[in-house]
Amino acid sequence: MKATLNGRVIADSDDIVEAAGYAYFPAAATHLDWLEKAEKTDSDKACPHGVQFYDVVVDGARHPRVAWSYERPLPALQAVGGRFGFWKDVHVG
């Protein structure tokens, strides 16, 4: 499975964990050099799983808050800890 943005592959792996309708990629299969931590909103701070959103910056273009990871997932989402999910402009498939 791949996560792509404007034709660029951000993540590529067959080791996918699906949860709550999203595919989560391992960090080792993700272009971490393209991710920049986004400032946490009040909603982010209230998330019980410790969500951290990321902007994806590729080819000089910033795509705000299109990736995320859970820093302290509760048992229901433990399997996605240390992995990255994508949404909005990112195509996953």
Secondary structure per residue as TSV (DSSP state, phi and psi in degrees):
chain	resnum	aa	ss	phi	psi
A	1	M	-	360.0	148.1
A	2	K	E	-128.4	149.6
A	3	A	E	-113.9	118.3
A	4	T	E	-124.8	150.4
A	5	L	E	-139.9	117.0
A	6	N	T	51.5	42.4
A	7	G	T	80.4	-2.5
A	8	R	E	-100.3	133.8
A	9	V	E	-84.4	115.9
A	10	I	E	-86.7	-37.8
A	11	A	E	-147.4	146.4
A	12	D	E	-150.6	117.3
A	13	S	-	-164.7	151.8
A	14	D	S	-94.4	-7.5
A	15	D	-	-93.0	79.3
A	16	I	-	-111.4	138.1
A	17	V	E	-112.5	126.3
A	18	E	E	-103.1	134.9
A	19	A	E	-153.3	135.9
A	20	A	T	52.5	33.5
A	21	G	T	83.9	6.8
A	22	Y	E	-120.8	150.8
A	23	A	E	-98.7	132.6
A	24	Y	E	-113.5	126.9
A	25	F	E	-98.9	145.1
A	26	P	E	-66.3	150.0
A	27	A	G	-58.6	-37.7
A	28	A	G	-64.7	-18.6
A	29	A	G	-103.2	9.1
A	30	T	B	-115.5	139.8
A	31	H	-	-72.7	80.4
A	32	L	G	-62.1	-25.4
A	33	D	G	-68.6	-13.7
A	34	W	G	-96.1	-4.3
A	35	L	E	-101.0	134.5
A	36	E	E	-127.7	129.4
A	37	K	E	-56.8	132.6
A	38	A	-	-89.9	151.9
A	39	E	-	-63.3	137.9
A	40	K	-	-76.2	134.4
A	41	T	-	-88.2	171.8
A	42	D	H	-60.1	-37.9
A	43	S	H	-64.0	-41.4
A	44	D	H	-60.9	-44.9
A	45	K	H	-64.9	-27.8
A	46	A	H	-82.6	-13.0
A	47	C	-	-64.5	125.9
A	48	P	T	-69.6	-12.9
A	49	H	T	-95.4	-0.6
A	50	G	-	68.1	54.1
A	51	V	E	-70.4	140.0
A	52	Q	E	-126.6	117.5
A	53	F	E	-88.8	156.3
A	54	Y	E	-132.6	142.4
A	55	D	E	-84.4	143.1
A	56	V	E	-101.9	124.5
A	57	V	E	-116.3	110.8
A	58	V	E	-138.3	135.2
A	59	D	T	54.1	35.4
A	60	G	T	80.6	-2.6
A	61	A	E	-104.0	133.0
A	62	R	E	-97.7	129.5
A	63	H	E	-117.0	99.9
A	64	P	E	-68.7	134.0
A	65	R	E	54.5	41.3
A	66	V	E	-99.4	-1.7
A	67	A	E	-133.6	154.2
A	68	W	E	-153.3	162.5
A	69	S	E	-146.0	150.4
A	70	Y	E	-99.7	122.1
A	71	E	S	-83.3	-28.8
A	72	R	S	-138.9	64.3
A	73	P	-	-65.6	136.8
A	74	L	-	-71.1	168.4
A	75	P	G	-49.6	-37.6
A	76	A	G	-61.7	-26.7
A	77	L	G	-119.6	17.5
A	78	Q	G	-53.8	-36.6
A	79	A	G	-64.9	-19.3
A	80	V	G	-99.2	1.0
A	81	G	T	-57.7	134.0
A	82	G	T	77.6	6.7
A	83	R	E	-112.5	169.3
A	84	F	E	-123.0	134.4
A	85	G	E	-108.0	159.2
A	86	F	E	-137.1	152.7
A	87	W	-	-158.0	-167.3
A	88	K	T	57.2	-115.3
A	89	D	T	-74.5	-8.6
A	90	V	-	-86.2	127.9
A	91	H	E	-91.8	126.1
A	92	V	E	-116.1	123.8
A	93	G	-	177.1	360.0
